[in-house]
Amino acid sequence: MKTSSGYGRLRAPERIRDVRARSKSGFVLWEMLLALSIFSIVAVSLTTALEQAANTARLLRQDSQVRHDLESILAESSVAKLAAGKNAIPLGDQRVHYEREVVPVLAKNSKGQPLDHLWRITVRAHWQETNQSRSSQAELVVYQP
């Protein structure tokens, strides 16, 4: 029985039910807050992990492309007439800078005779990725009579 001033003269079982109902509704509120907190923490963790996975995939794709370009430049250089020197190679959108260096190799055979017409071709790549300077290189020794 409710009076004008709130809960006045309730019988004992009704008061117990009323207190239980209030504590149960407060408990549901705490459960909801706890569930939302856990969900938020999991969502932030998953977002961070997804961002790291995307960055790793982008880095791997860039490294793969640079490695492919280095091998292509080496293959092209090995069939061209070689001369000692260093030069830049324009390729792609210029985000990656390639440089080729050709030097003669001073080698001797088992009898101590010099081996002529051996060249070492070194191709270097330099680029910026996520505010870091990155580089890679490939090297090949070829014989050109």
C-alpha positions in Angstrom: 0.0 0.0 0.0 1.5 3.3 -1.1 1.0 6.5 0.8 1.4 10.1 -0.4 4.8 10.3 1.1 6.2 7.3 -0.7 6.4 3.8 0.8 4.8 4.1 4.1 3.0 1.3 5.7 3.8 -1.8 3.6 3.6 -5.2 5.1 6.9 -7.0 5.6 6.6 -9.3 2.5 5.7 -6.4 0.3 8.7 -4.4 1.6 11.1 -7.3 1.0 9.8 -7.6 -2.6 10.1 -3.9 -3.1 13.8 -3.9 -1.9 14.6 -6.9 -4.0 13.1 -5.2 -7.1 15.1 -2.1 -6.5 18.4 -4.0 -5.9 17.7 -6.2 -8.9 17.2 -3.2 -11.2 20.4 -1.7 -9.8 22.2 -5.0 -10.4 21.0 -5.0 -14.0 22.4 -1.5 -14.5 25.8 -2.6 -13.2 25.7 -5.6 -15.5 25.0 -3.4 -18.5 27.8 -1.0 -17.6 30.3 -3.9 -17.1 29.2 -5.5 -20.4 29.6 -2.2 -22.3 33.0 -1.6 -20.7 34.2 -5.1 -21.8 32.8 -4.6 -25.3 34.6 -1.3 -25.6 37.9 -2.8 -24.5 37.5 -5.7 -27.0 36.5 -3.3 -29.8 39.5 -1.1 -29.3 41.8 -4.1 -29.1 40.4 -5.6 -32.3 40.7 -2.2 -34.1 44.3 -1.9 -33.1 45.1 -5.5 -34.2 43.3 -4.9 -37.6 45.3 -1.7 -38.2 48.6 -3.5 -37.4 47.6 -6.3 -39.8 46.9 -3.8 -42.6 50.2 -2.0 -42.0 52.1 -5.3 -42.1 50.3 -6.3 -45.3 51.2 -2.9 -46.9 54.9 -3.3 -45.9 55.1 -6.8 -47.3 53.5 -5.7 -50.6 56.0 -2.8 -50.8 58.9 -5.1 -50.0 57.8 -7.7 -52.6 57.4 -5.0 -55.3 60.9 -3.6 -54.5 62.4 -7.1 -54.6 60.7 -7.8 -58.0 62.0 -4.5 -59.3 65.6 -5.2 -58.1 65.5 -8.6 -59.9 64.2 -7.0 -63.1 66.9 -4.4 -63.1 69.6 -7.0 -62.5 68.2 -9.2 -65.4 68.1 -6.2 -67.8 71.6 -5.1 -66.7 73.1 -8.5 -67.2 72.2 -8.6 -70.9 73.2 -5.0 -71.7 76.8 -3.9 -72.5 78.4 -3.1 -69.1 80.7 -0.3 -68.2 82.0 0.6 -64.8 80.1 3.3 -63.0 77.1 4.3 -60.9 73.8 5.6 -62.2 70.2 6.2 -61.1 67.4 4.1 -62.6 64.0 5.9 -63.1 61.3 3.3 -62.4 57.7 3.5 -61.4 56.2 6.5 -59.5 59.6 7.6 -58.1 58.6 6.8 -54.5 61.4 4.2 -54.6 64.8 5.4 -55.8 66.9 2.8 -57.6 70.7 3.0 -58.2 72.8 0.6 -60.2 76.6 0.2 -59.6 78.8 -1.8 -62.0 82.4 -2.6 -61.0 84.9 -5.0 -62.5 85.7 -8.1 -60.5 89.3 -8.9 -60.0 89.5 -12.6 -59.9 92.0 -15.3 -60.7 91.6 -18.9 -61.7 93.2 -21.9 -60.0 96.4 -21.3 -62.0 96.7 -17.7 -60.8 95.7 -16.2 -64.2 93.4 -13.2 -64.1 89.8 -13.6 -65.2 88.7 -10.8 -67.4 85.3 -9.6 -68.3 83.7 -10.3 -64.9 81.4 -7.6 -63.6 79.6 -7.2 -60.3 76.2 -5.5 -60.7 74.7 -4.1 -57.5 71.3 -2.5 -57.5 70.1 -0.6 -54.4 66.6 0.7 -53.6 65.9 3.5 -51.1 62.4 4.6 -50.0 60.5 6.1 -47.1 57.8 4.0 -45.4 55.9 5.0 -42.2 58.5 7.8 -41.5 61.4 5.3 -41.7 64.1 5.2 -44.3 64.2 1.7 -45.8 66.6 0.2 -48.2 67.3 -3.1 -50.0 69.9 -4.3 -52.5 70.5 -7.2 -54.9 73.8 -8.2 -56.4 74.9 -10.4 -59.4 78.3 -11.3 -60.9 78.1 -11.7 -64.7 80.6 -12.6 -67.5 80.6 -10.5 -70.6 83.2 -11.3 -73.3 
